[in-house]
């Protein structure tokens, strides 16, 4: 699936520190080391080689590139700083999205004659992620809502149609990038491939969202090279509303998407090189304060984001459940 970038898993906290006394020694009298320094930014190691050798490729995924484009500081916290700064609790909306995505993957994993709406409760229950919800009541309501989305969605699909790929990894190399990503679904329509990305967020989507998604464009570029078949159409399937937002790229537009990804990779390398040269990591990877800070895993670790209002882990799901009235439409997708 094409995932958005917040890791829903909680970060474990250490309990051993509580056993140490306040004066720098443990209860057994053993001397305790002083607290460690702040996380160290460690850019990827430079590749040594002979003069004239090509520069190593930058390994990129949509999440990695998107993290830097949204906020360079968040990129640093996720991919550069070691140890990684502590994260906040898991988000319920991520748990909900992951559960729905996995249920759809497994729906395509059974034989076509068993791909019915009757199979969905079992498939969803087997893949359900319980983290982040306010309480059991909210979690049960989220399960019922997710099941209704799935029933409406698969009701509009041809269960006998076999996708080219389900959660399929596609990859491509350019002069600078080694790109790879996992696509929710790749369909074949006539002689061409179509990239399908499931969405479960509250906001409805339109063609501009499909056109502006760098991840979808890069998936299309890579899929065309993996399968040696034209791939220019990308679709966002919004399960809460049953709508499909689509866009057909030109080959030139896909090339521009690759060029933008290479430019982002160049900016990341420049920031890592600046750290290696002694620049303050906060200057090399500046924060981009805004409304997204309230939903960031690293809000408490980032002075620029700590001033933004915090969101409860279940807030987005609560809004979604309030807005959901059961009026779901079957997706208008021809198979």
Secondary structure, 3 states (H helix, E strand, C coil): CCCCCCCCCCCCCCCHHHHECCCCEECCCCECCCCCCCCEECCCCCCCCCCCCCCCCEEECHHHHHHHHHCHHHHHHHHHEECCCCCCCCCHHHHHHHHHHHHHHHHHHCCHHHCCHHHHHHHHHHHCCCCCCCCHHHHHHHHHHHHHHHHHHHCCCCCCCCCCEEEEEEEEECCCEEEEEEEEEEEEECCEEEEEEEECCCCCCCHHHHHHCHHHHHHHHHHHHHHCCCEEEEEEEECCCCEEEEEECCHHHHHHHHHHHHHHHHHHHHHHHHHHCCCCHHHHCCCCCCHHHHHCCCHHHCHHHHCCCCCCCCHHHHHHHHHCCCCCCCCCCCC
